[in-house]
Amino acid sequence: MDVLWEHPGERSSRNRASELADKLNISPIIAEILLNRGLRDEAEIEAFFSPDLGNLHDPMLMKDMDRAVEVLEAALYDRRRILIYGDYDVDGVTSVSLLYLALKDLGGRVQYRIPERQHDGYGLSEQAIREAWEQGARLLVTVDTGTTAVEQVRYAREMGMQVVICDHHRPGEELPDADAVLNPKQADCPYPFKDLAAVGVVFKLVQALGEHLQLEPAAIRKYLDLAALGSAADIVPLMGENRILVSHGLEKLNLRPLTGIRALLDVSSPRNREVDVSHIIFGMAPRINAVGRMGNAERAVELLITRNRDKARDIARVLEKENTARKCIDQDTLEAALHKVEEEVNLEDDRVIVLDRRDWHCGVIGIVASRIIEKFHRPTVLISVDDDGIGKGSARSIPGFDVYSALNENRHLLEQFGGHKYAAGLTIREENIPLFRTRLKEYCDKVLEAGDLVPRLEIAAELPLSFINRDFVQTLSRFAPFGPRNGRALFLSRGVRASSSIRQVGNGHLFLKLEQDGYEFEAIGYGLGWLREELQEAGGAMDAVYTVEDNSWQGKRSIQLHLKDICPTGARQIVEARLNMAV
C-alpha cells in the first residue's frame, strides 16, 4: 500500500518554532514538536512536561456533578442498595471497578452488573433494571453507557429508582431524564476538558464525592491505576487531564498496583519491566477485553476489586486462557473477512467496507475490523447476524472520518447505535443490511476524497543523524506517556546509507545500520522485511522515517531508530501539510 509522508512545510510555522526555541532555550526541533501539539507558551509547556494532580479541574464544574454527589451521599447515608451498571470493554470494567471500590470503602451497599456481549448485547436493558429492582437496588449508576438510554432510564424512574449516568459517548438528540447526567460532551456542559474516558468521568465523580466528604486526597488517588488502565486502553487523547491521570496512574501501577492488577501484570509482562501505555494497550487490555468478548466481563471486575492474592492469580490465569482462545477466533474471522473483501468489495471504487456473516463471533468483530483497516485503509463495518436475523456490528474508522456521524446519517436503518468518532457499535435487522451498505457507500463517496484512503505518516521534523545523541533522546522521553495526539515524534532523514547488510530478521522485520556524515545508528522496521529486496536492488542513498528510542538489550543501552518507512531517495511522495501548529 502506498504511503504519503506529510511534512510541516510552512515557513511561518518554522519561524514560530524558532522564536519559541529562543525564548525557552530549547532546540528548534523540540519547539516544533511542542507547537504541533498545541502547546503555545511557557506555562502550558511546563504543565505538559510536569503533569501535576494539582492541575486537575474542579470536578464541580461538570454539569450535574452537584446533584450526582447529593444523590450518592444520600444513598450511602440511608444504606440504600446501589447497582453499578457498565460496559464490557476495559473502560467499562475499570469504571465499574473504580466506583465499586470507592463506594465500598465509604460503607456503601454496592453491587455491579455488566451485560454479556453475546446474549444481552450493548447497553442498558429493561430486563436488567427489573432484575436489579427485584434484588433491592434503589439507585442505578451507569458507567461508560447510558447517555442514549432514554427509554430504559424512563422505565427505571417509573419503577422508583434514582439514576445517575457517568458516560463519555456522544449524546443523541434527547438526553435521558436521569437524576444526574455526567458527560462532558453534553453541549451545555461547561467542563473545560471534553476528552475524558468513562473511567475519567467516574474518577471526577469520586473526586467530587471525596472532597465533599472532606476525605484526604490519598483516599481518592489510590484508584489512579484503574483510571490509567481504562483511559489508556480506550485510546483517548493523552493531553490535558488524561495526561495527568495516566502519568500518575502509571506511577502507581508500577510501584504499588492493586492486587488484581499485579496478578494481571504477572501473566502479561516480563518481570521488572516498566509498564507504559504500550503495554496497557497490547498486553493488559486484550486480556481484560477477552473475558468480555468470550463470555462474562464480570470476571475482570472480580479480578480488579479483589484483595485476595490467590483469587487474583486464579482469575488472571482465566483471562490468559480466554485471550489465547480469542486469538484463534480472531485469526479465523480475519481470514473469512479477507475472503469476503476479495469476493464482494471493489477496492477501486468502494470507499467503505461493510461485511456481514451469520457465524461470526460478535466479540471479535471490532478487532477484525481494525485489522481490515490496517490492510485496506478504509472505514470498515463488520456485522454478525444471529439466528433471529438481528445483526450486531462494530464500526472502525480512519483518521479524519467520523464514523459516528456516518451511522447517525443512516440511523433510520438501525435499531440502535452509539460510540465515538473512530469506533462505534450498532444493531441492525438483517433485511436492512443491503440498503445500509448502499447508503453508507453513498455517504462516504460524498465526504471522503481518494487521498483520504492513502495512509499518511505525519513527520514532526526533518533531522540529520548528527543531531541524535543521548541528551536528545532524554528530552524526547519527557513527552511520555505517549498516545493519541501525543505520539512518538516521527523524523525524516534524507540521503542516509546502509553501513551494514540489509537483513530480514524475526517474523518479517527489517534490520540495518544507517549512516550519514560519519554518524551511525542501528535501525529496525517491524513488519517492513518485505522492503529488503527493493532497497538492496536500488542501492545508494535512502530516505527514512523513524522514531528515536532508547533500546536496552542484555544489559546494554543504545539509541535505536524504529523505522516506520524507508525507501530509495525520492521514491516516496512527500506532501506539505498544515499540521496542528498554534498561531
Secondary structure, DSSP 4 states (H G I P E B T S, - for coil): ---EEEE---HHHHHHHHHHHHHHT--HHHHHHHHHTT--SHHHHHHHHS--GGGSPPGGGSTTHHHHHHHHHHHHHHT-EEEEEE-SSHHHHHHHHHHHHHHHHTT-EEEEE---TTTT-SS--HHHHHHHHHTTEEEEEEES--TT-HHHHHHHHHHT-EEEEE--SPP-SS----SEEE-TTSTT---S-----HHHHHHHHHHHHHHHTT--HHHHHTTHHHHHHHHHHTT---SHHHHHHHHHHHHHHHHS--HHHHHHHHHHS-TTPPP-HHHIIIIIHHHHHHHHHHS-THHHHHHHH---HHHHHHHHHHHHHHHHHHHHHHHHHHHHHHHHHHHH--TTT-SSEEEEESS--TTTHHHHHHHHHHHH-S-EEEEEE-TTSEEEEEEE--TT--HHHHHHHTGGG-SEEEE-SSEEEEEEEGGGHHHHHHHHHHHHHHH--GGGGS-EEE--EE--GGG--HHHHHHHHTTPSPBTTBPPPPEEEEEEEESS--EEETTTEEEEEEEETTEEEEEEETT-GGGHHHHHHH-S-EEEEEEEEEEEETTEEEEEEEEEEEEETT-S-EEE---S---
